[in-house]
Amino acid sequence: MRLNPSRRALVGGGIAAMATMTGTSASAASAGEAQPPDRSRALSRAIAAYTALKRHLDAQDGSGLVREQYPAAASDHAYSYEWPYSQVHIAALDLAAVDARYKAELTERAKAQEHYWNAGGGTTELPGYDSYPRAPYGSGGDMFYDDNEWVGLAKVQLHLQTGDSAALDRAREIFDLVKSGWDTDSTHAAPGGVFWTQANWSQDRNTVSNMPGAQLALRLHQITGEEGYLDWARRFYDWTNTYLQSPGGLYWDHLDLKGTIEKTVWSYNQGVPVGVNVLLYQATGDRTYLRRAERIAEAAYTYYVMQGRLYTQPVFFNSIFFKNLLLLESVTGSGKYHRAMADYADEIWSTMRDPGTGLVHFNASGGTEALQQAAFAQLYTVLAWPRELWPTLY
């Protein structure tokens, strides 16, 4: 693997090097601007949320996997799909970054993540994570490019925080899979873009399959210095901006091969482009990207927070949304979005959490999905992070 000498500090997992790259002022960091009033309280709540997840949603059969929901329904699969499991894995990753007691837990979650790994490859003949565990725990499933991108970003986070070289290698493998999902048929409407899935029942190209791909590419460029990653990041970024960014600056969900756009505006589809622009600014030094990040973040803040739509979004979309806003604030030194994240988490704790079980309840059935509980744990865990860790977020 070729490494740019100027990036070597990153490969060692140096958080100080990451903080320097962000351009955050030393005075803002030393003053602890926008830190939670009590980070220890945030950590306590994060641990409570994760403990409840383990108690009620772990499969407890030695697999390290989790159930889909609690209480289970008769129609449930034995285990969750890959997307929920990846968020449980990331909840452990986030906790291990701030509490060393969770390093062993992270090791176990990372091991179980591999139950989804399809070394034989999918339709593009490249390996990746299937949507359901493979034998002996299941029969696998279709590969989704966004599912793989979240794991790739988690592997990058682990590498940045610890220097884990195997995690970096896996992130590079995942990116090879993602770029194989690029639409090469110039006869399609809006030619280009990464497909959402390899499944033949969908030929959509989504904001969530392209912008996280750009984010993963930018992280790999940051670490390795390889220009090919930057080129691919710009390709994903430019396509999404051309076809899926609304006139108001927010991002629609996806379009099909006929060019029909599905215009739902999900919170995570706003957060990731913020993070991509931050990383493009860091990669190029062009402040145009930072200004774009600030404009998207402000438009999304107005749309979701000021106009009362935040609670209409799934908690697992909002956790990704807020993490990317903190990546922006690691550069700007501001704290408005951090405060909004804390207010949101506290409101869920007060109104959506069952004190008896520690589980959050968003569904009319009264049940709790593993995906929801994992996102809730992530919110409080990152609120417990010191600002110096924020540059390693998505």
SULUR-V721467 format. One record per backbone hydrogen bond with DSSP energy under -1.0 kcal/mol. NH is the residue of the N-H (numbers start at 1). CO is the residue of the C=O. If there is no record, write none. Layout:
[[NH,CO] [NH,CO]]
This chain:
[[4,224] [7,4] [8,5] [10,7] [11,7] [12,8] [13,10] [14,9] [18,14] [19,15] [20,16] [21,17] [22,18] [29,25] [30,26] [31,27] [32,29] [33,28] [35,32] [42,38] [43,39] [44,40] [45,41] [46,42] [47,43] [48,44] [49,45] [50,46] [51,47] [52,48] [53,49] [54,50] [55,51] [56,52] [57,53] [59,65] [67,57] [70,368] [76,73] [80,66] [82,131] [85,81] [86,82] [87,83] [88,84] [89,85] [90,86] [91,87] [92,88] [93,89] [94,90] [95,91] [96,92] [97,93] [98,95] [99,95] [102,99] [103,100] [106,102] [107,103] [108,104] [109,105] [110,106] [111,107] [112,108] [113,109] [115,112] [116,113] [117,114] [118,128] [121,118] [122,126] [125,122] [128,118] [130,116] [131,142] [134,115] [137,134] [140,133] [145,196] [148,144] [149,145] [150,146] [151,147] [152,148] [153,149] [154,150] [155,151] [156,152] [157,153] [158,154] [159,155] [160,156] [161,157] [162,158] [163,159] [168,164] [169,165] [170,166] [171,167] [172,168] [173,169] [174,170] [175,171] [176,172] [177,173] [178,174] [179,175] [180,176] [181,178] [182,179] [183,193] [188,185] [189,257] [195,181] [196,204] [198,143] [202,199] [205,255] [207,253] [211,207] [214,210] [215,211] [216,212] [217,213] [218,214] [219,215] [220,216] [221,217] [222,218] [223,219] [224,220] [225,221] [231,227] [232,228] [233,229] [234,230] [235,231] [236,232] [237,233] [238,234] [239,235] [240,236] [241,237] [242,238] [243,239] [244,240] [246,250] [249,246] [252,244] [253,262] [254,262] [255,205] [256,260] [259,256] [262,254] [270,267] [271,267] [272,268] [274,270] [275,271] [276,272] [277,273] [278,274] [279,275] [280,276] [281,277] [282,278] [283,279] [284,280] [285,281] [289,286] [291,287] [292,288] [293,289] [294,290] [295,291] [296,292] [297,293] [298,294] [299,295] [300,296] [301,297] [302,298] [303,299] [304,300] [305,301] [306,301] [307,302] [309,304] [310,304] [312,309] [313,310] [317,314] [318,314] [319,315] [321,317] [322,318] [323,319] [324,320] [325,321] [326,322] [327,323] [328,324] [329,325] [330,326] [331,328] [332,328] [333,329] [339,335] [340,336] [341,337] [342,338] [343,339] [344,340] [345,341] [346,342] [347,343] [348,344] [349,345] [350,346] [351,347] [352,348] [354,359] [358,354] [361,352] [366,363] [368,70] [370,68] [373,369] [374,370] [375,371] [376,372] [377,373] [378,374] [379,375] [380,376] [381,377] [382,378] [383,379] [384,380] [385,382] [389,386] [390,387] [392,389] [393,390]]
